[in-house]
Amino acid sequence: MSNIKRAKLYRASGTLGLFALLMSFVFLASAQTIVKGRVVGVDGEPMTGANVSLAPSDKAKSLKIVQADKNGKFTITIDSIGIWMLQFAGVGHQDYRIALYVDRSQTIEMAVNLESYRYLQDFSEARVVGDFNRWYVLSGVPLAKRVDGTYEAEIETNGDTVAYRLNGVRDGGPIEGTQADRYVYEDTNGYVSVLGVRPGKVKIVFDPSKFPRSRQKARVTFVRASKTIPRFAAIYNEFQRYQKDYIVAQKDFLRSGKARKDFNFDWSGPLSWFEKQIKHEKIGIMREVLSLCRLSIARTAARIDTSICASCLREISAASRIWSLDPHGMFYALSHSGWTEDRREAYIQRTLKKNPDGRVKAGLLYDLYMVAKLSLQNQKAEEYFHLLVEGYGETPEAALVKQQTH
C-alpha cells in the first residue's frame, strides 16, 4: 500500500473514530430512562389522580408532571443522565421526594407508599383562603366547629366556582380541603380544592374524619433498577429524615411556648451515622453524596468543623453534579476548610469552568458576591455580579442580586 493511500486510510479511520466518539457523547446526553410504578395511600389502596413530578436537582420547578391512572400506576421519562428529583403527591397525603442518580439509559420500576398529613390537635386557628380573597392569608375566613365535629366557614363569591385551601390544619403549610368537586394539582403549592357554586354566600365544610390519619412512614421500594439507584436514594432519604425530625422537633418545642434560643437538637447521631458510612463505602458517587449530606447536617447544626469541610472538598470534585443537591454548600465548605486562598481560588475556578449545573455556579457566584459586597471589595463584587446575571440570569440567585441593586 502506498504512503498516500495509507495516509488517506488513517485520516478516514480517524474521522470514523471521532464520529463514533461524538455519537457516544450524543447518546449519553440523550439517554432516556423510563421510570414507572404504582402509588398507594396509607390504606394500601391505589391513589387515583396522584401526581408524579420530575425536576433536575438544580432547579426547584418541575420539568414534567404526570398523573397516575385509576390503579395508581404512572410512567415518566428522564431524557438525560444526572441527578433528578422525583416527587409524589396525593390528596390527603404528604408529598414525598426521592433523589435518583441516573448514569445510563435504563428502566426503573418502583412501588410508592405515601404517608398522611400530620394534623394539629387544635383547629381553633384554622382558616379558609382562596381565589375569593386572592389567597391572602391575613384575610382568611375562620372555620367554626360544629356539633358533629366538622368545621364550617362562610365565604362570598361572584363566580360559579371557588378554589380554596386550608391554613392552620396541619403541621406545615396550607392543604386542600375535604369538600371538593375536584382537586387541582399546582406544581409548587400542592392540591387546591375546587367547588362548583352559585354566586353569593357559600358554605365550606371541613371534615377531619375524611382524611386518613396514620403513623406509617412514606417509602419507596425499587422493583427494578441498577444497583446504585436504590442505594443513592436511600442515602438521600436518610438525610431528609434527619432534617424532617429536626423541623418537627423545633415546631413542637416552639408550640409549647418555649423560646427559640433555648431549642437544642442532638445532631451527634446523624453525623456519626454518615461518618461511619463514608468509612466503609467503596463506590465514588456514594462517598460523594454521603460527604455532602454530612456537610449539610453540620451546617444545619451550626457546627463549624474544618475536618468535615476539608474532607468533603477532597471527596467531591469541583465538576461533580453532587453539588447541585446543596448549591451553597460548596462555599461554606471552602470558607471553613482551612485551605489556603490559592487552593480555594483554584477550586472555585474549576467549578466555574467544569461543573455542568448552572445552579451550582449561580449559588457559588452569589455567595462570592455577597461576601465581596459585605467586605467592601466593590470591584470583586461587581465582577461576580456580572458573571451571575449575564451567565445565569434565570436563577433565583440572579433575581436576588438584581433586587438588591434597585
C-alpha positions as CSV (number, residue, x, y, z in Angstrom):
1,M,0.0,0.0,0.0
2,S,1.4,3.4,-1.0
3,N,2.1,6.1,1.7
4,I,-0.6,8.3,0.1
5,K,-3.2,5.6,0.3
6,R,-2.1,4.7,3.9
7,A,-2.4,8.4,4.9
8,K,-5.9,8.6,3.4
9,L,-6.9,5.4,5.2
10,Y,-5.6,6.8,8.5
11,R,-7.4,10.0,8.0
12,A,-10.7,8.1,7.2
13,S,-10.3,5.9,10.2
14,G,-9.5,8.9,12.4
15,T,-12.7,10.6,11.1
16,L,-14.7,7.5,11.8
17,G,-13.2,7.2,15.3
18,L,-14.0,10.9,16.0
19,F,-17.6,10.4,14.7
20,A,-18.1,7.3,16.9
21,L,-16.8,9.3,19.9
22,L,-19.1,12.2,19.2
23,M,-22.0,9.8,18.7
24,S,-21.2,8.2,22.1
25,F,-21.4,11.7,23.7
26,V,-24.7,12.4,22.0
27,F,-26.1,9.0,23.2
28,L,-25.0,9.8,26.8
29,A,-26.6,13.3,26.6
30,S,-29.9,12.0,25.3
31,A,-30.0,8.6,27.1
32,Q,-33.7,8.0,28.0
33,T,-34.6,6.4,31.3
34,I,-38.2,5.2,31.8
35,V,-39.5,5.4,35.4
36,K,-42.7,3.6,36.2
37,G,-44.5,2.4,39.3
38,R,-47.6,2.5,41.5
39,V,-48.6,5.0,44.2
40,V,-50.8,3.9,47.1
41,G,-52.0,5.7,50.2
42,V,-51.8,4.8,53.9
43,D,-54.7,2.4,53.4
44,G,-52.8,0.5,50.7
45,E,-55.3,1.5,48.1
46,P,-54.3,2.9,44.7
47,M,-54.1,6.7,44.7
48,T,-56.2,7.7,41.6
49,G,-55.0,11.1,40.4
50,A,-51.8,11.1,42.3
51,N,-49.2,13.3,40.7
52,V,-45.6,12.5,39.9
53,S,-43.3,15.4,39.3
54,L,-39.8,15.3,37.8
55,A,-37.3,18.1,38.4
56,P,-33.5,18.4,37.8
57,S,-31.7,18.6,41.2
58,D,-30.5,22.1,40.3
59,K,-34.0,23.5,39.8
60,A,-37.0,24.0,42.0
61,K,-39.7,23.9,39.4
62,S,-40.8,20.6,37.8
63,L,-39.8,19.8,34.3
64,K,-42.6,17.2,33.9
65,I,-45.7,16.2,35.8
66,V,-47.8,13.1,35.1
67,Q,-50.9,11.8,36.7
68,A,-51.4,8.3,38.0
69,D,-54.3,6.2,36.5
70,K,-57.2,4.6,38.3
71,N,-54.8,1.9,39.5
72,G,-52.3,4.3,40.9
73,K,-49.9,3.5,38.0
74,F,-47.6,6.0,36.4
75,T,-44.9,6.3,33.8
76,I,-42.5,9.2,33.4
77,T,-39.3,9.6,31.3
78,I,-35.9,11.1,32.1
79,D,-34.2,12.3,29.0
80,S,-30.6,12.7,30.1
81,I,-28.1,11.5,32.7
82,G,-27.7,13.4,36.0
83,I,-29.3,13.7,39.5
84,W,-33.0,14.0,39.4
85,M,-35.7,14.7,42.0
86,L,-38.9,12.6,41.7
87,Q,-41.8,13.9,43.9
88,F,-45.1,12.1,44.6
89,A,-48.3,13.8,45.7
90,G,-51.7,12.5,46.6
91,V,-54.8,14.1,48.1
92,G,-54.8,13.9,51.9
93,H,-51.1,12.8,51.9
94,Q,-47.8,14.5,52.4
95,D,-45.6,15.0,49.3
96,Y,-42.7,12.5,49.2
97,R,-39.5,13.2,47.3
98,I,-36.6,10.9,46.3
99,A,-33.3,11.5,44.5
100,L,-32.3,9.5,41.5
101,Y,-28.8,9.1,40.2
102,V,-29.1,8.3,36.6
103,D,-25.8,7.4,34.9
104,R,-27.2,5.5,31.9
105,S,-30.3,4.6,30.0
106,Q,-32.5,2.1,31.8
107,T,-35.9,1.2,33.1
108,I,-36.7,1.8,36.8
109,E,-39.7,0.3,38.5
110,M,-40.9,1.2,42.0
111,A,-43.7,0.9,44.5
112,V,-44.6,4.1,46.4
113,N,-46.4,4.3,49.7
114,L,-47.3,7.8,50.8
115,E,-47.9,9.0,54.4
116,S,-50.8,11.0,55.8
117,Y,-50.6,14.6,56.9
118,R,-49.5,15.4,60.4
119,Y,-52.6,17.2,61.7
120,L,-52.7,19.7,64.6
121,Q,-54.5,18.7,67.7
122,D,-56.3,22.1,67.8
123,F,-58.1,23.6,64.7
124,S,-59.0,26.9,66.5
125,E,-56.7,28.9,64.2
126,A,-57.9,27.2,61.0
127,R,-58.9,29.5,58.2
128,V,-60.0,29.3,54.6
129,V,-58.1,31.1,51.9
130,G,-58.8,31.1,48.1
131,D,-59.5,32.9,44.9
132,F,-62.3,34.7,46.7
133,N,-59.8,36.7,48.8
134,R,-56.8,36.4,46.4
135,W,-55.2,33.8,48.6
136,Y,-54.4,36.4,51.2
137,V,-53.6,34.6,54.5
138,L,-54.4,37.5,56.8
139,S,-57.9,37.9,55.5
140,G,-58.6,34.1,55.6
141,V,-62.1,33.2,56.9
142,P,-62.1,31.3,60.3
143,L,-63.5,27.8,60.5
144,A,-66.1,27.4,63.3
145,K,-66.6,24.0,64.9
146,R,-70.0,22.3,64.6
147,V,-71.6,19.9,67.0
148,D,-70.9,16.9,64.6
149,G,-67.2,17.5,64.8
150,T,-66.9,19.2,61.4
151,Y,-65.8,22.8,60.8
152,E,-67.6,25.4,58.7
153,A,-66.8,28.7,57.1
154,E,-69.0,31.1,55.0
155,I,-67.4,33.0,52.2
156,E,-68.8,35.2,49.4
157,T,-68.0,34.9,45.7
158,N,-69.2,36.3,42.4
159,G,-68.1,33.3,40.4
160,D,-69.5,29.9,39.6
161,T,-66.5,28.1,41.2
162,V,-64.4,28.5,44.3
163,A,-60.8,27.4,44.6
164,Y,-59.6,27.2,48.2
165,R,-57.1,25.7,50.7
166,L,-57.0,25.5,54.5
167,N,-54.5,27.1,56.8
168,G,-53.8,26.1,60.4
169,V,-54.9,22.5,59.9
170,R,-51.7,20.5,59.6
171,D,-48.2,20.8,61.0
172,G,-46.9,22.6,57.9
173,G,-48.3,24.8,55.2
174,P,-51.8,25.0,53.8
175,I,-53.6,21.9,52.4
176,E,-56.6,21.1,50.3
177,G,-60.0,20.9,52.0
178,T,-62.1,17.8,52.3
179,Q,-65.1,19.3,50.5
180,A,-64.4,19.4,46.7
181,D,-65.9,18.6,43.4
182,R,-62.4,18.2,42.1
183,Y,-58.8,18.7,43.1
184,V,-56.3,20.6,41.0
185,Y,-52.6,20.0,41.5
186,E,-50.3,23.0,41.3
187,D,-46.6,22.3,41.0
188,T,-45.2,24.3,43.9
189,N,-48.3,24.7,46.0
190,G,-49.8,21.2,46.1
191,Y,-53.5,20.5,45.7
192,V,-56.3,23.0,45.6
193,S,-59.9,22.1,46.3
194,V,-62.4,23.4,43.7
195,L,-66.2,23.7,44.2
196,G,-68.9,24.4,41.7
197,V,-71.1,27.1,43.3
198,R,-73.7,29.8,42.7
199,P,-72.7,33.4,43.1
200,G,-73.3,34.7,46.6
201,K,-72.7,33.2,50.0
202,V,-71.1,29.8,50.1
203,K,-70.5,27.4,53.0
204,I,-67.3,25.4,53.0
205,V,-67.2,22.4,55.4
206,F,-64.0,20.7,56.6
207,D,-64.5,17.2,57.9
208,P,-61.3,15.9,59.6
209,S,-62.6,12.3,59.6
210,K,-62.4,12.2,55.8
211,F,-58.6,12.4,55.6
212,P,-56.6,9.4,56.7
213,R,-54.5,9.5,59.9
214,S,-51.6,7.1,60.2
215,R,-48.1,6.9,61.6
216,Q,-47.0,4.9,58.7
217,K,-44.0,6.5,57.0
218,A,-43.7,7.1,53.3
219,R,-41.4,4.7,51.5
220,V,-40.3,3.6,48.0
221,T,-39.4,0.0,47.1
222,F,-37.4,-0.5,43.9
223,V,-38.7,-3.4,41.9
224,R,-36.2,-3.0,39.1
225,A,-33.2,-0.6,38.9
226,S,-29.4,-0.6,38.6
227,K,-27.6,-1.3,41.9
228,T,-26.6,2.3,42.5
229,I,-30.1,3.8,42.3
230,P,-31.7,2.3,45.5
231,R,-28.5,2.9,47.5
232,F,-28.3,6.6,46.3
233,A,-32.0,7.2,47.0
234,A,-31.7,5.5,50.5
235,I,-28.8,7.8,51.5
236,Y,-30.6,10.9,50.5
237,N,-33.8,9.7,52.1
238,E,-31.9,9.2,55.4
239,F,-30.6,12.8,55.2
240,Q,-34.1,14.1,54.5
241,R,-35.4,12.1,57.5
242,Y,-33.0,13.7,59.9
243,Q,-33.9,17.1,58.5
244,K,-37.6,16.4,59.0
245,D,-37.1,15.2,62.5
246,Y,-35.2,18.4,63.3
247,I,-38.0,20.6,61.9
248,V,-40.8,18.7,63.7
249,A,-38.9,18.8,67.0
250,Q,-38.3,22.6,66.6
251,K,-42.0,23.2,65.9
252,D,-43.1,21.1,68.8
253,F,-40.7,23.0,71.1
254,L,-41.9,26.4,70.0
255,R,-45.5,25.3,70.1
256,S,-45.0,24.5,73.8
257,G,-44.3,28.2,74.4
258,K,-40.6,28.0,74.9
259,A,-38.1,30.5,73.4
260,R,-36.4,29.7,70.2
261,K,-33.0,30.4,71.6
262,D,-33.4,27.6,74.1
263,F,-34.1,24.9,71.4
264,N,-31.3,22.3,71.0
265,F,-31.2,19.3,68.7
266,D,-28.7,16.5,69.2
267,W,-27.0,16.1,65.8
268,S,-24.3,13.7,67.1
269,G,-26.2,10.6,66.0
270,P,-26.8,11.7,62.3
271,L,-23.2,13.0,62.0
272,S,-21.8,9.7,63.4
273,W,-24.0,7.7,61.0
274,F,-22.8,9.5,57.9
275,E,-19.2,9.3,59.1
276,K,-19.4,5.6,59.6
277,Q,-21.0,5.1,56.2
278,I,-18.2,7.1,54.5
279,K,-15.5,5.0,56.1
280,H,-17.0,1.7,54.7
281,E,-18.3,3.0,51.3
282,K,-16.2,2.0,48.3
283,I,-18.3,3.5,45.4
284,G,-17.2,7.0,44.5
285,I,-20.6,8.5,43.9
286,M,-21.9,7.1,47.2
287,R,-19.0,8.6,49.1
288,E,-19.7,11.9,47.4
289,V,-23.4,12.0,48.4
290,L,-22.6,10.8,51.9
291,S,-20.0,13.5,52.3
292,L,-22.3,16.2,51.1
293,C,-25.1,15.1,53.4
294,R,-22.7,15.1,56.4
295,L,-21.7,18.6,55.4
296,S,-25.3,19.8,55.1
297,I,-26.1,18.4,58.6
298,A,-23.1,20.1,60.1
299,R,-24.3,23.4,58.5
300,T,-27.8,22.9,59.9
301,A,-26.3,22.2,63.3
302,A,-24.2,25.4,63.0
303,R,-21.2,23.2,63.8
304,I,-18.2,24.6,62.1
305,D,-15.9,21.6,61.7
306,T,-12.8,22.2,59.5
307,S,-12.2,18.4,59.1
308,I,-15.7,17.8,57.7
309,C,-15.4,20.7,55.3
310,A,-11.9,19.8,54.0
311,S,-12.9,16.1,53.8
312,C,-16.0,17.0,51.7
313,L,-13.9,19.0,49.3
314,R,-11.4,16.2,48.9
315,E,-14.2,13.7,48.2
316,I,-16.2,15.8,45.8
317,S,-14.6,17.3,42.7
318,A,-15.4,20.8,41.6
319,A,-17.0,19.3,38.5
320,S,-19.3,16.9,40.4
321,R,-23.1,17.0,39.8
322,I,-23.5,16.2,43.5
323,W,-23.1,19.8,44.4
324,S,-26.4,20.5,42.8
325,L,-28.1,18.9,45.9
326,D,-26.7,21.7,48.0
327,P,-25.6,24.6,45.7
328,H,-24.5,26.8,48.6
329,G,-22.7,24.0,50.5
330,M,-19.5,24.4,48.4
331,F,-18.9,28.0,49.5
332,Y,-19.5,27.0,53.1
333,A,-17.0,24.2,52.8
334,L,-14.4,26.4,51.2
335,S,-14.8,29.1,53.8
336,H,-14.2,26.7,56.7
337,S,-11.8,24.2,55.1
338,G,-8.6,25.7,56.4
339,W,-7.3,25.7,52.8
340,T,-5.0,28.5,51.6
341,E,-6.5,31.3,49.5
342,D,-4.8,30.0,46.3
343,R,-6.2,26.5,46.8
344,R,-9.7,27.8,47.4
345,E,-9.5,30.0,44.3
346,A,-8.3,27.1,42.2
347,Y,-11.3,25.1,43.3
348,I,-13.6,28.0,42.5
349,Q,-12.2,28.4,39.0
350,R,-12.5,24.7,38.3
351,T,-16.2,24.9,39.4
352,L,-17.0,27.8,37.1
353,K,-15.3,26.1,34.1
354,K,-16.2,22.5,34.5
355,N,-19.3,22.0,36.6
356,P,-22.3,21.1,34.3
357,D,-25.0,22.5,36.6
358,G,-25.8,26.2,36.3
359,R,-27.4,26.4,39.7
360,V,-24.2,25.3,41.3
361,K,-22.3,28.1,39.6
362,A,-25.0,30.6,40.4
363,G,-25.0,29.6,44.1
364,L,-21.2,29.9,44.3
365,L,-21.2,33.3,42.5
366,Y,-24.0,34.6,44.7
367,D,-22.1,33.7,47.8
368,L,-18.9,35.2,46.5
369,Y,-20.8,38.4,45.5
370,M,-22.3,38.7,49.0
371,V,-19.0,38.3,50.8
372,A,-17.2,40.7,48.5
373,K,-20.0,43.3,49.0
374,L,-20.1,43.0,52.7
375,S,-16.3,43.3,52.9
376,L,-16.5,46.4,50.7
377,Q,-14.5,44.7,47.9
378,N,-16.5,46.6,45.3
379,Q,-14.5,45.6,42.2
380,K,-14.8,41.9,43.0
381,A,-18.5,42.3,43.9
382,E,-19.1,43.9,40.5
383,E,-17.2,41.1,38.7
384,Y,-19.3,38.4,40.4
385,F,-22.5,40.4,39.8
386,H,-21.9,40.4,36.1
387,L,-20.9,36.8,35.9
388,L,-24.0,35.8,37.8
389,V,-26.5,38.0,36.0
390,E,-25.2,37.6,32.5
391,G,-24.4,33.9,32.7
392,Y,-27.2,32.6,35.0
393,G,-29.9,35.3,34.8
394,E,-32.8,32.9,35.2
395,T,-31.7,31.6,38.6
396,P,-33.2,32.6,42.0
397,E,-29.7,33.9,43.0
398,A,-29.6,36.2,40.0
399,A,-33.0,37.6,40.8
400,L,-31.9,38.3,44.4
401,V,-28.9,40.3,43.4
402,K,-30.9,42.2,40.8
403,Q,-33.4,43.2,43.6
404,Q,-30.5,44.4,45.8
405,T,-29.4,46.8,43.1
406,H,-32.8,48.5,42.8
